[in-house]
Amino acid sequence: MSPTVAKEMLSKRDLSIADVTLAVGFSDVSQLNRMFRKLIGVTPTAFRRENGPRLKDDNVIATASKETHRGA
């Protein structure tokens, strides 16, 4: 497994973690989880949460929520 390739793929939200797992040569997500945690220090899910790009829909929802709370 190439940690660089896995990290790059995880940064793209259009790929599922299962897709990344297969693309980097593992047959099971648990295998990727173990190796990724060993090499990077966090699970693929935690890495994606901390480093992946925000989705446009996330920003729209967050903005709408803030406006609702302000009484707009």
N, C-alpha and C positions, 0 to 999 in steps of 0.2 A: 504494500500500500504506500502510495506517495501522500504524505501529510499535506503537502502543498496543493496537490490536485483535489484532495478531499475538502480542504478548507475553501478552496475556490468554488467548488461545486456547491458546498453548503451555504455559501453566501448568496446563491441564486435561489430565490424562493419558489421558482417554477419547478424545481426538482424536489421530489420527495426524498426523505432520508433512505427509503428502500431503494430508490433509483440510484442514489449516490453509493449505497452499499454495493450494489451489483456492478456499477461502473468502475469502482476501485478494486474489484476482484474478490469480494466476500460474498458468500451465499446466504448469510444471515445477519440481520441488523445487530444482534448481540455481539457478533464477532467484531463488527465495526466499532461498536460502543467500547468494548474492552481495549482494542488497539488504539483508538483515538484518544481515550482517556489516558492511556499509558504514555503516549507520545506528546499529546497537547495539554493534558491536565484537566480537561473537561469533556463531557459527553458531546456528541454531535448536536444534540438538541440544545444544550446550554451554549455551545459555540454559536449556533445559528441565532439564538435569542440575543446574544451579546454583540454579534458582529454582522448579522445579515441586514440587508437594506430594508427600510420600512416600506410597506406596501402603500400605494396611494389611498386605498380604501381605509387603511388604519388611520391615516392622517385626516381623512374626511370624517371618520367616526369620532376621533379625538377632538377635532374642531367643533363638530356639532354638539358633542357632550359639553365642552367648555361653554359654548354659547347658551345651552340650556340651563347650565348652572348659574350663569350670569343674569339670567332673566331676559335674554334677548329674544 
